[in-house]
Amino acid sequence: MDFATVFSIIVITAAALLAPLLWRITHVRTSTDGSKPLISAACSQSKVPDAAFETSAAGEAPAPPPQLVGYNPAVEQLRQQEFKRLQDRVYADYAGAAPYSEKLLAEVLQELSSSLHGNPHSEAGWGECRSAAADAARLATLRMCNADPEQYACIFTAGATAALKLVGESFPWSPASTFLYLRDNHNSVLGIRQLASQHGATCSAAVELKSAGGGCGGGTEGCEWQLTPCSEAAAAGLEAAAAASMADASGAASPAEHLFAFPLESNFSGVRYDPGLVAAVQSGRLRYSRAVGSDHTARCSAGVATAAAAGADRHASGGVPLPAGRWWVMLDCAKACGTTPPDLAACPADFAVLSYYKIFGYPTGLGALVARKDALGCLRRRYFGGGTVAVSLADEPFHSLRPGPAGWEDGTTSFLDFPAVNAGMRFIQRLGGFPSVAAHAGAVAASLACQLSSLRHSNGAPVCMLYSTHAEAEQHAPPEAQQEPEVQQQQPHQQQCSRQLHGSGAAPAGVVGQGPVVAFNLLRPDGSFVGYREVEKLASLSGIHLRTGCLCNPGACAAALGFAASDMRANFEAGHVCWDDHDVIGGQPTGVVRASFGYASSLADAAAVAALVRRFFVAQGPEADAAAGAGFEAPQQEAEGRGRALRKRGAAAEMAAAAATGVSADAALAPSGSIQSLWVHPIKSCRGFSPQAWPLGPGGLLYDRCWALVDCSSGAALRLRKHPRLATISARVDLARGLLLVTAPGEPSELQVLLPGAALAVSQPQAAEEAASDGSSSGHDAKLQGASCSVSLCTRSACAQRAGTAAGGEAEAAAWFSRVLGIPCRLVQQAAPDLHPSAAQQAALGAPESGQGQVAGLGSTSSSSLSGEASRSSGSARRGSSWGPGGSFANDGQLLVVGAASLKDLASRSASSENPEVFVQRFRPNLVVSGMPAYAEDSWRQLSIAASNSISAPAAASAASAHPPLFVQLDSAGPCTRCDMICADPLTGRHTGPEPLLTLAGYRRSRGRITFGLLMNRCQERQQPAGPQPQRNVARRAAGQSEEQAAACTPGGARQQADEQAAPSPEEAAARLSAASDSMAWLAMGMRVSPVL
């Protein structure tokens, strides 16, 4: 290598190392406190480059291209120094809350620990410094908003919502008053209409900007502003308000007071509204369209009027003035203050509200109302608290408020948070000020919008629908002519929404900019919507923090999605509420996905979000397109192929085996296997046990999820996600002793809980018959007569009754579990109708009425999945009840079946190093079946098990072979949908990371569901035809049920019989109790299983 080559290499290396330093030197400017900013304020309107930013193999983002002005790669230094907790994580919810700087927090803690702070109302001993921090925070807030301290006051509140409520409660509402607000507003703004209505205001209405003439931002006198009411009711209300204000003006000494509210920046989409609207409202230049035509209504429902339509309407009508009187303007600046605070010198709003945690993350629980001092004079305080009065009398209704902000700050202010406000303002200055933060965050958001808008499925269909005004994103959208014809036919609604959103490329009326927010929904190749909750869950597994839903802004959400008020009401009546999983109803999304960025965001964050979408939601080929639309069909097709092959070969032995089971011959076409392990989980969310053999009743494995722990205050079942200690509680059932035995680390004593009476019916059938013939219930049941209650589960409610120990009853059990978990809770057991006699039958047996005791509770079942005996005894009175699957506290299905090969394959794919016996417990199965290919269970319609009805104690499979086989048939209830609970360590309950759910999402996800394992319900059992009829059939006839009735079943279990039956005699009742034990089937490890495809 010659000298010239070596010299060139040295020069290139040095240039690469010095480039970031030179960039900082040429772009930094000195901040007000003399420090060097980490992010430059330099910014231009250059476009985001066409190429999407990709992460390297090492996970590092490439250096930004020079045309992406405004983004500073020095943000990586900021993250390393002050946001270490963001390492390997993507935080994209700045609109929800900004992450606080660790250096900021250290400064605050240093100040609090080095000085003594006391109640600012305490005068003695504090001197003049007692309010210094508060005064400095007030001044810094006013400076941030460019508000003259002589004209504006800063009033501290508990947050932006509290500031809005303070104005709403104190505003001088009258019958002539009107409250108008843009449809795009936060719920906290909409809540003011309740206060206005309570105090007699004539009209509270949502409106949208119909037009805003050019140059309105400067408050030009000739500028035309028009509003459109969003409903006929709103239009009628404005008409009534106008009439009321005219009548009031003719007889009142002072004009009517009105309030207009709008956000400076939408928390939903990030669009920024023209601050010139403030002057237009205050000066009376704002008008509204008197008639609400169909065209106007359609645009209100769709969200945004195009520039052409707005121009046509502007010439069609000059509009009608708003109701006469004094109009005050309130700005919601909570979202805008994160990057672009208001300039109150240029747009002198009367009230502006904000929350500090939205700006720099800390403190929470502190906000401000920045109000014009003359506007404060119009408000009427309806309450006063400590610190707000100069004088008050207890024995007479007399008080006088303090002047200035102190008269509006009820109680003791959050004085320990004021140092954090001052430190936060210094932090923003170190970054170069708000212009630098806005430019940097905007560049990251534009990068994401560019990447998302360029994504296409293999058939040319778009992957993403944006709800914003990112010009770069629109430029990358291909014309409709480039898409396949069938794609255009499948997506009329989506194409219409896209046209309504972007129109001719012009921004909607009154919108002057775009904040660092990207709101979007994802589409499948066929044009159907992907649920936003699916996106959120996969993002969470991938370490990406997003926000989804309507984002507390129902107006903007409905506008973006094309919903009318009637649609929103219909969704609510269908069960959809905020924060639930009903993300798609009737094929339409009920919310959006929002990614928002700020001062510590990086291009790598945008790339990570785009990579998530590419990995999970972009179909790369025809095969992927088919899979995305059809779900998991490959296993079913593969199983059918194996069946055809077996038919061709003439599997005579398998056909004979099928005939012996009494099921369809197709059952022989699937490979047979055996039970590798059994698992019983007596207490929901607690650790279970694995016996060698266990009885199976009509409702599933005996005592599986028969108990639950319930929060004493809410009545909801405790869940492992919120209470990880549940995983440390071990529960097992001792049938011989009739006890549930519970242990926990740190508890020296074992908790012993009495079982329902089924233990006697299983292990001591003779004793059960004697108890029945004796006219008395089990002694166990007598001690278990706990109070009935309703338990709230994940997706339903269940009826339960309190359970207690053998010695101390309910109180002892509640105290034991409360001590272990550290929260007040109690133990409840399923109060199921399974095999419960009717009221008359209970009286005949001497059992308590109203479900106070359980008789031979063979695993509880639902009213639609009872066995034949239960159907006859329960009658029609229990039809329509909300019993869960099998009557247990399980969320779905009576049993969960998982293939051993499937577990092994998943463990390999997810690189799990856990012991296989521990790994299986993550999924909480009941049956683990071996001897079949991985995921063969996906194609099963039924499962036939050669069980036994005579095992009286746990025994190996060889013990079952000595008795005639009882062929138990299980029906598929569908695949088991998985959540992040499988990411918790089954022994400690602690979250161990995204695996194995993230791996499952890569190949086991369809239509928003990640599935693993098969849910099954017991349908019926078949005794081997040879030999005498078993006693069980005799008991059925004694109970008045035919063989046909006993055999009838549905996928959820045995079919509910519709006929009514008179109360049986004591002899018949005794026969039923005897039949309870006969209906048991014992499963054991090694027993043969035969699936039906």
N, C-alpha and C positions, 0 to 999 in steps of 0.2 A: 504494500500500500504506500503510494507516494505522499509527499508532504502536502500537496494541494488537496488530496482527498481527505487526509486527517484534519486539515484546517477547516474544510467545509463542514465536516461532521461536528467539530467543536462549535462553530458559529451557529449551526442549526440548533444544536442542543441548548446553547446559551439563550438563543432567541425564544425557544419554547419555554424555558424556565422563567425568563424575565417578562414574558408577555402579560401575565396577570398583574404584575407589579406596575408595568408601564401603563396598563389600562386604568388602574386606580389613580396613578399620579396625574394622568391627563383628564380624569373625570371628577375627582373629588372637589368639594368646596367646603369651606370652613363653616361649621354650624354655629349657632348663637352662643354656645358655651365654649367655643374654641376647640372642640374635639373634631376628629376626622370622621365623616360619615362612612358607614360601610356600604351604603347604597346611594348612587348618584341621583341627582334630580334631573340630569340631562335626559330628555325624551323627545322623540319625534314621532311622526305619524307613519313611519315605515311599516311595510307589510310583514307579516309573519311568513317565513319561507315556506315553500310548498312541501318540502320533505318533512316527514314526521320525525320527531326526535326520539331515537331509540337508545335504550340502555345497553351498555356493553356487557360482555360476559361476566365481568367483575361487578356489575351492578352500578357502575359509575356513569354519570351523564356526560356526553361530549361537550366540549366548549361551545358556547352559543355562537352562532354566526354573527358577523359584524352588523348585518342589517337588522338584528333584533335589538334595537336601541331601547334602553329602559331597563333591560334585565342585566343584573350585575352578578357575575360568577362569584364575587366575594361573599355571596350569601352562604356558600359552603363554609367559609370561615366563621360566619355568624352562627351557623348551626352547630359547628364543632365547639364553639366557645360558650354559647348561651342556650342551646337547645339540644343537649346531648341525648335527652330522652326521645328525640325524634329519629335517632339512628335506626335504620332498617324499618322505618315506619313512614307512612304517607299521611299527613294531616291535611285534609281538604274540606274543612268545615269552619272556616274563619267567619262566615256569616252567622254561625251558631255561637261561637266563642273563639277568640284569638288565644293561642297558646302563650303563656307568660314566659318571659325571659328568666332564666335561672339567675342571671346576674342581677336583674331587677329584684327578684325575691330576696337575694342575699343582701342587697342594699337596704331593703325594707326591714329585714330581720336585724341587721346591724344597727339601724337607727332605733328600732324599738327596744333592743337589748341594751343600748348604751345610754338611753335617756328615759326619764320617768314621765309617762303620759297619764293624765287623769281626766276626769269628767270636766269638759269645758264649762259647765255651769257652776263648777266650784271655783270661787274667786280666790280664796285665801291660799297663799303659798305658791301660786303659779305665775304670778307676775304677768307680763305682757305676752309671754310666749305661749300661753295656754291655747290661743286661737291662731297661732302663727301658721301651723300646717294647714288648717282649714282655709285661712285667707289666701295662702299661696296656691292651694288647689283651686279656689274660686277664680283667682286671677288667671291661672294657667288655662282653665276651661274657657274663659271669656276670650283669651288670646287665640286659642285654638279655633274658635268660631268667628274670629275677627269682629267681636262685639265690643262696642265702646262701653266701658264700665259706668260712664255717666248716664247711659241710656238703658243698659241691660243689667239685670241682676241674675246671679247664679244661685239657685236654690237646690240644696242637696236632698235627694230622695233615695228610696230603696232601689231604684232602677228606673228605666224608661217607662215601664208599665205603671209604676207608682206615680211618676210625673204626669202621665196621661190621665190617670184617675184623679189626681189632685185638681187638674184643670177642669175635668168633667164634673166633679163634685162642686166646684166653686164657681162655675160659669153662671151668669145671671139668666138662666133659662126663663122663658115666659111663653104663654100661648102663641105669641107671634114669632117665636124663635125658630130657626132652621139649623140643622146640623147636616152638612154635606161632606162627603168624603169620597175620594177616588176609590173605585172598586179594588184597585191594587193597594191594599192596606193590610197591616198586621191585625190579628185578632184583638190585640190590646187597644187599637184605635176603634175597631168596631164596637167594643164594649161601651164606649162613651154614649152610644145611642140609647142604651138602657137608662143611663143617668138623665139624658135629655128627655126621654119619654116620661120618666118618673116625675120630672119637674115641669111637665106640661108643654114641652115643645111640640109644635104642630107637625113638623116634618123631620125625619131622619132618612136620608136617601143616599144610595150609592150612585155615582156618576162616572162617566169616562170623558176624557178630552176628545172632543170631536174635531177641533181644529185649533191651531196656534200659528198665527201669522209669522212671517219672517221677521227676525230681529227682536223677538219678544223678550229674549233674555235680558236685554238692557232696559226693558220697561218702556219701549217706545209708545207714544200716545196713540199712534194710528194702528197699533197692533190689534188684531182681532182674535179673541179667545172665545171658544164655544164649548159647551158641555152637552152631553147626551145622557138623559136618565137611563138607567139600566133595566127598567121595568115600567110597566104601565102604572103600577102602584107608586113608584118613585115620581113619575110625571104628575100623577094626580096629587101627590103630597106637595110637590113644588107649586102647583096651581093653588092649593089651599093655603100654603104658607104665604104666597104672594098676596092673596086676598086678605089674610089675617094681618099681614104687616101694613097693608094700606089702611085697614080699619084702625089699627093701633096707632099709626102715624097721625090720623086725623084727630084722635082724642087724647093721646099721651104726650107728656111733656118731653120725653126722651125717645129716641128711635129704638126700634127692636134690635136686640143683640143676636148675631148669627156667628156660627163657627164653621170654618172650612179646614179640612185636614188632608194632607197628602204626604207620602214619603219622599224624601230627597233621593233615595235609592231604594229600589224594590228589594226586599229580602228574598223574594221568590226567584226572579230572573236576573237581578242586578241592573236593570235599566235605570237610568238616571233621568229624573224629570226636570224640566226647565224651571230654575228658581225664579224666572220672571213671572211665573204664575202667582207668586206672592203679591207683587205689585198690582197685577191684573185684578185679583180678588179685592184687595184693599181699596183700589180706586174705583171700583164699580164697573170695570171694563169687561167683566166676565159675563157672558150670556149663555142661555141654554135653549135647546130646541124644544119648542112647545109640544109638537106632535112626536110620538114615538112610533114610527112606521116599522113595517116588517124588516126593512133594510137596516134600520138602526138597531133593532132588537137582535137581528142576526149577527151584526158586528159586535154588539155587546157580548153576545154569547160566545162568539169566536175569539174575541180578545182585542183585535187591533184593526183599525180601518186603514185601507191603503191610501196612499197619497192622492191617487186619482179620484177615489170615492170621496175623500175628505174635501177635495177641491170642488167637486160637483155639488156637495151639500152646502158648501160655503156660499156658493152663488145662488143656491135655491132658496135660502132663507137667511135673514139677518139675525135670527134668534130673538129671545125674549130676555129682558134683564132679570137678574136674580131678585128675590124678595127684597124690598126696600128696608134699609136700616144700616147698622154698623156691622161690617164683616171683619172678624178676626181670623187670623191664619195660624194654624199649628203645623209645624214640620216634625215628622218622625225622622230623626237623624241617627237612629240606633245603628242601622247598617252602614250608612254613608260615612260616619265618623271613623270607621276603621281605616279608610284611605282618603276620603274627600270630605272633610267637615264643611259645614255651611259657611258661607261668607255673609254674615248678617249685616255687614255694612252695605253690601250690594243688593241683598234681598232681605229687607228688614222684617222678617217674620215676627209675629207677636209672641209666639211660644215655640221653643225647640226642645226636644227631649232626647236624652242619650243615656247609655249605660257604659261604664268604664271598662267592664270586662270584654265588651265588643271591640274595644280599641287596642288594649294591650294585655288582656287576659286576666289581670288581677288589679284590684279586688273585685269580687263578686258582691252582690247585695248593695251596691252603691251606684247611684246615677245622679242625673241633674236635670232640672228644668231651667233653661235659660230663657228668661222672659223680659219683655220690654217693661220698663217701670210704669209707663202709662197704662199698659195692658193689665198689670197687677191691680191697678186701681179699679178696674171694672169687676174684678172677681169678688165673690162674697164667701168668706170663710164660714163654713158650717160646723166647724169643730176647732177646738184649741187644746193643745196638750202642754206638757211640761216644757218650759223653755221658750214658748212662743208668746207668752203674755208679759206685759210690763206690770200688770196688776190684775188680780181677780178676787172676787168675794165668794165665800162659801154660802152665806146666808141671804144673799141677794143676787139676782141674775145680772151681774155687772162684771165686765172684764175689758181690758184694753190690750191690743196686740202690740208686740214690739215692732218697731219700724224695720224695713229692709227684709233680707232673706230670713233672719231669725224668726220673724213672725209667721213663717210658713213651714218651718222645720219642726214638726211635732216630736217631742221627746228628745232624748239625748242622741245626737248625731253619731254616726259610725266613725268616731274620731280616730280610732287606731288604723283606719283605712286611708286617711288623708296622706300620710307619707308615701303610700303606694301610688296614689294618683300623681304626686309630684315626681316620683321615680319613673313612672310610666311616661310622663311627658318628656323627661330627660332621655329616656330610651328612644322615643320617636325622633328626637333631635339628633341623637347619635347616628341614626339611620339616614340622616339627610333631610328630615322633615316629611310631611305628608305627601308632597308632590313626588318625592323619590319612592316612597312606599307604594303610591298609586301606580306609578309607571312600572315598577318591578312586578307587582302582583298582576297588573293588567297584561303584561307580557306573558306570564305563565298561563293565565286564563286563555289568552288568544292562541297560545300554542296548543292547548288541549282542544279548543274548539276547532282548530285547523285539522288536527289529527282525527277527531271524531267524525267530522263532516266528510273526510276523504275515505272512510271505511266503507267497503262494499262486500256483500256476499258474493259467492261465486256466480250467481245468476244475475249480478248487476244491481240487485236491490240494495237500497241504503240500509246501513246498520243503525244509524242514529238519527233521531229527530231532535233538533235544538230549539230551545225556547229562549232566544236572546237576539241581540242585534249585532252579533259578531260579523262584520263585513267579510272578513277572511273566510269564515265558514261558508257563507253564501257563495263566494266566488268558486269554491271547490265543488259545489253541488252540480252534478251533471244534468243536462237537459233530459226531460222525460223521454225524448225520442231515442236516447241511448239505452234505455232499459228495455228488457224483453216485454212483449205485449202482454203476456199473462201476468207479469209483475205489476203493470199499470192497472190491469183489471182487478187485481187482488188488493190494491192499495188506494182506492178512491178517497177514503176518509183521511189517510195520512197525507196524500198529495194536496187535498183541500186545506188541511191544517197548515201545511208548509206554505201554500200560497197566501193564506190569511196572515201567517206570521210575518213573512218577508215581503209580500206584496210585490211592488215594482222595485224593491231594493231600498226604498226610502224608510227612514225610521218612523215609528208610529207618532201620532200627533202628541206634541208636548215632551217627547223624549229627546234628550240632547247628548246622551252618552251611554256607555256600558261599563258597569263595574266589573271587578274580577270574579265573576260568577259564570258558571256554565251549567244551565239547567237542561236536562235532556231525558229522553226515553229511548229504549232500545227496541229494535224490530227484528223479527225472525225473517228468514228468507221468503216465507209466504206472506209477509206483511203484517202478521199478528204481533201484538205487543208482548214484550218480556216484562214480567212483573218487577216493579222497582224493589220489592223486598228481596227477590232473588239476587238482584244486583248488589244490594246492600250486604247481604249475608256473605256472598262470595268475596266482596271487597273486604269485609271484616276478617275473613279467613286469610286473606292475602296481606293483611297489615295496612289496609287503606281505610281511613275514616271519612265517610261521606254522610250526607243527610238525605233522607228520602221522605216522600209523602206530599202533603199539601203545604208543608213548611209553615204552618200557622198563618197562612194567607189564602183563605178560601176563595176570595174574589179573583186573584191572579191565577190561581190554580184552575178554577172553572173556566176562565177566559182562555187559558192556554190549551186546555183539553176539549174545549167546545161544549162545555156543559151549561145547561140552563139550571135555574134554581130547582126546577122539578126533578132534574136528573140527580142533583145532589141529595135531595130529599129521598128519592127512590133508593139511592145507594145506602143511605142511613137506615131506611126501613128494611133493606136486605141484610143488615147486620154490620155494615162498615162504619167504623169510628176511627178517630185519630190513633195512629200507632199500632193498628192491627195488621194482620197479614192479608186482608182482602185488597190486594193491589190491582187486580183486574176483575171487573164485573161486566158481564155482557160483552166481553171482548174489548172493552175500553179500559185504559188505566185510570186509577183513581188518584194518582199523584205522579211525581217525577223524581228523578235523581238529580241532586245538586252537588256540584263540586265548587267550592269557593276557596280563594287563595289570599295570601297576605304577605307580611314582611319576611317570614322565614320559609316561604315556599320556594321551590326550585323547579327547573325544567325537568329534572328527574321525577318530581312528583307528577307532573302532567304526563310524562311518558309512562309512568307506572299505571295511571288510571287508563290510559289508552291501551296499554299492554294487557290489562285485565279484560277489557272489552274484546280485544283480539283473541285472547286465549279461550274465553268461555262463550263468546256470543257471535263470532264471525264464522259462518259456514264456508269451508275452503273448497269443497267439491261436491259433485252430485250425491255421493254417498253421505257426506256430512249433512247436506241439505235434507235428505230423506230422513236421516236420524233425528235431526232437529225438529222435523215436523211430526214424526210418528212415535218418537220415544223409544223404549227398549223393546223392539220387536225381533232383534236378532236371536236372542236365546229361544224365543218361541219357535221361530222358523227352523233353528238348528235342531230343536227337539222333535219337530214334526218330520224333519229329514231323517233323523235316527229311527223314528217310528216306521217310516216307509221302508227303510232298509231292513228292519227286522221282519216286516211283513213278507218282503220278497224272499227272505231266507227261511221263512216258515218256522217261527220260534214256537215250536209245539210245547216245550216245557214251560215257557213263560205264559202261554195261553192257558195251560192247565192250572198254573198257579193263580191266574186271574179268576178262573172259574171257582177255585176253592175259596177265594175271598168274597165272592158274591158281587164284585164290582164289574164294571165294563171290561171287556177284553183289552181295550186300549191301555189299561193300566199296565199290562205286561210289556208294552212297547218302550217303557222308560226303564233304565237300569235300576235295580233294587239296591238298597243300602241298609244301614243299620243305625241305631241310636248310639252315638258316641258318648254323649253326656246329657244329663238332665239338670235343669236349673230352676229353683223355686225362689222367688223374692217375696217373702211374706209382707214386708213393710215397703210401701212405695218409696223409691229413691234411696233406700238403704241396701246394704250388702246382703246378698242372698246366700244360698247353700246349694251344693250339688250332691243329691242322694244317688245311690245306685238304682233305686226303684222308687216310684211314687204314684199315688192314685190320681187318675184323671176322671173328673166328674163332668157333668153336662156343660159346665161353665168354664172348663179349663183345668189346669193342675190345681189340686186341692190347696186352698189357702194362699195361692199365688196372688200377691198384691191385694190381700184381703184387708190389710190395715194401712192407715196413712197417718202422718203427723200433720196437725192442723194448727195454723197460727191462731192464737186465742183472740186476737183483735180483729182480724179480717175474715176468718173462716176459710181461708184458702189453704190448700194443701202445700206443705213446704216442698220446694223444689231444689234439686241439687245445684242448679246454677247459682242460686242466691245463698244457699246454705251448704257449703262443701263438707261440713262435718257430718252430714248425713251418710257419706260414704264410709265413715269410720264405724258406724253402728252395724253390728252383725246380728242377724236374726235367723233362727232356725226353728223348725216345728218338731216337737216330740209327740208323735201320735199316740204312743203307748201311755204316756203320762197325761196327755190332753193339755199340753202347755206350749205356748210360744216363748222361747228362750232368747233373751236379748242381752248382748254384751257391748261394751264400748271401752276404749282406752281411758284409763284413769278412774274407771268405776270398779271398785272392788267387788261389788255385789252383782249378781246376775238377776236381771228383771224377769220375772215369771208371770206371763199373762195367760189367763184361761182361754182355751179355745172355745169357739161355738160348738154346739152339740154334735157336729159331724164326726168328731173324733170317736165318739161312742158308736155311731152308726157304722164307721169303717172298721174299727178294730174290735168292737164288742157288739156285733149286731144283736146278739141275744139280749144284752142289757138294754139296748134301745127298744126292742120289742116289749120287754117287760115294763119299761118306763111308760110306753104308750098304752099298753093294756091296763096298767095301774092307774091311768088317768092323770099322770103327773109328768111334767117336763123334766129334762135333765137338770141335775144339780148345777152343772156348768151354766146352763141358761139362766137359772135363777139368780146367779151372781153377776150375770152380764146384762142386766136390764138397765142399760144406760140411757140417758136422754137422747132423743133423736135430734139430728141436726143436718144441715145442708153443707156439703163440702164443695168448694170451687176448685175444679181441675183446670188443665190447660185449655180445653175446648168445650167443656160442659160442666154441669153440676151433678153431684151424686148425693143420694140420701145415705146417711150414716148414723151410727150411734156410738156413744163414747164407750171406750173399753177400759178395763181396769185389771189390776193384779189380783192374784189369789188371796193376798192378805189385806192390802191397803186400798183396793178398789181404784177408782178413777184418779183420786187425788195422788196416790203413790206413783202411778204411771206417769201422770202429768209432771210431777215434781222431778222424777228421774230423767225424763227426756228434756225438760227445760234446763236442768242442770248440765246435761251433756252438751246441748246445743247453744246454751247461753241466751235463749229467748223463751218467752212464755209460750208454751204449746201443749197440746194434749193429743192423746192417742185415740183414734176412732177406728171402727171396723165397719165394713160394708153392711148396711141394713138392706139386704137383697130380698127380692120376692121368691128366689129360687127354692122350690120345694117347701114353701111356707103354706101351711093350711089356711083356709079362709077363716073369717072371724068365727063362724059357727063351728068349723073344725077345730079351731084353737080352743073354743070353749069345751068341745067334746074331749080334747086331749088334756085339758087343764092348763094350757099354755096361755101366757098373757096376750092380750089383744094389741092391735095397732103396731105389729112388728116389734114389740118390746123384747121378744126372745126369738132365737133362731132354732129351727128344728132340722137337724141333719143338713146343715148348710153345706152342700157339696159344691162349693165354689159358686158364687152368686151369678145370676144371668139376667139379661134384659128381658123385658116383656115380649120382645120380638124374637128372642132366641132361647126360649125355655125348652126344657125337655118335655116329653109327653106328659109325665106325671105332674110337672109344675104347671103345664098349661091347663090341665084339668082342675087342679086345686086352686089356681089363682083366679080363673074365670076372666071375664071381660073387664073387671074393675081395674086391672092393672094395665090394660092396653093404653098405649100412648104415654106411658111413664118414661122417664129419662134415665133408665138404668143403663150403665155402660156396658161394654163388651164383656160378656160373662158375668156381669154384676160386680166385677172387681174394680179397683181403682186404676186399671190400665187405661191408657188413652185410646187405644184401638186394638181390636182383636183379642181373642182369648189366649192364644199362644203365639209365640214368635219362634219361627223355625229358621235356622241358619245352617248352611252347608259348611262342613269342616274344610273342604277344599277352597271355598270362597274366603273363609277367614285366613287361610294360609296365603292365598294369592294377594289379598289386601295387605297383609302384614309385609309381604315381600315388596309390593309396589310402594308402600309408604315407608319402607326402610325401618320398620319397627324392630327394636331390640328387646321388647318386652317378652317376658315369659308367656308362651301361648295360653296358659291357664289364666293369666292376668289380662291378656289382650282380649280374650273372648268376653270378659266381664264388662268391657266398655260398651258392648252392644246389648247386654241384659237379655240374652235369649232364654227360651224355655227348653228347646230341643236343638241339639247340635247333631246333624246327620252326616255320616261318613259313607264312603264308598261310591260317591257320584261326582261328576265333574264340577268344577267351580261354576257357580251361578246357575246350576241346573234348576235350582228352586224357583227361578224366575218364571219358568214355563209350567209349573205345576198348577193343575186345577184342583186336584184332590191328593190326599195322602192316606194310604191304608196302612195301619200298623197292626201286626199280629200280637195283640196284648193278651193279658190274662185277667180274670175276674176273681181270683182266689188267693192272691198273695196277701198275707196278713201282716207282713213286716218287710222291711227292705231286704231284697234278695237279688241275686244275680239272675241273668236271663235264663240260666239253666233251671232255676226253680220254677220259672213260668212254663217251661216245656212240659212239666208234669201234669199240667191242667189243660183242658180243652182251650184252644186259642179263641180269643174274642177279637174280631177284626174291627178296630176302631177306625172310623173314617173322618178325616179332617177336610174341610172345604177351605179353599183359598179366599181370604178377605182382602187380597191385594198386597202390593209391596209395602214394606215398612219405610216411611219417610224419616230421614235422619236429620238431626240438628246438631249444634255444637256440643251437646251433652256427651257425645262420644269422644270429645277432645279432653275430657276430664279424666284424671287418674282414678280408676275404679277403687283404689284402696285409700286414697287421701281426699278425693274430690277436687283437688286443685287442677286448674287449667294447665295443660302441658304444651299448648301450642295449637296450630291449625290442623295438625294431623290426628287421625286419618281422614277427617272430613274433607280436607282440601284435595287429597288424592281421589277420594270417591267422586268429588264434584267434576273431576276431569274425565271420568268415563261412566259415571252412574247417575247422570243428571238428565232429566227430561221434563220440560214444561214447568220448570221452577222447583222440581222435587228431586232431592238426592235420596236414592233408595238403597237399602241393603237389608236382605232378609225378607222373609215372607210371613205375613200375618195369617193365621188360620183359626177357624172355629170348628168345634166338634159338631158333626152333623148327626151321626147315628152309629150304632155298633151292630155288627153281624156275627152271630155265633156260627161256628162251623156246622153245616147242615147235618152231618152224621151225628147219631146219638139222640138221647131224649131232649125234650124241650127244657131249657134252663128255668130255674125258679123265677128268674127275672120276668119272663113272659107271663107266668102265673100271677105275679104281683101286678103286672100291667092289667090283666083281666080283672083282678080284684079291685083295681082302682077304676074300673069302668072304661078302659081304653083299648081299642083294637090294635092289632099289629100294624094295620095301615096307618092309623093315627100316629103310632109310635115311630113309624119309619119316615113320616113326612118331615121335611126339613127345608131350610133356606140357607143361603150363604152365611147368614148371621147365626145359624144354629137351628134347633128344631122349630118347626112352624107353630105359631100361636094358634090354638084352636079357638073357634068362635062360639062354640056351643056352651050353654050354661049348664051347671050341674047342681043338684040339691046337696045339702050338707050330708056327708057320709055318716054311717054309724061308727061307733068306737072301734068295731072290728075292722071296718074298712080303713079307718084312719091308721090303725096299727099296721095293717098290711102296707100302707103307703110308707110308713116309716121303715118297715122292713125292706121295701123296694128301694129305698134310698141307698142302702148299702149294696144292693144287687146292681144298681146302675153304675157303680164304680168300675173302672177298668184300670188295671195296674200297668204302668209302663216301666221298663227296666232297660238298663244299658245293654246293648247287644241285640235288642229286639229288631226284627226285620221290618223295614218300611218299603212300601211300593208306591211310587208316585204315579199319578194319572195326568197325562199331558192334555 
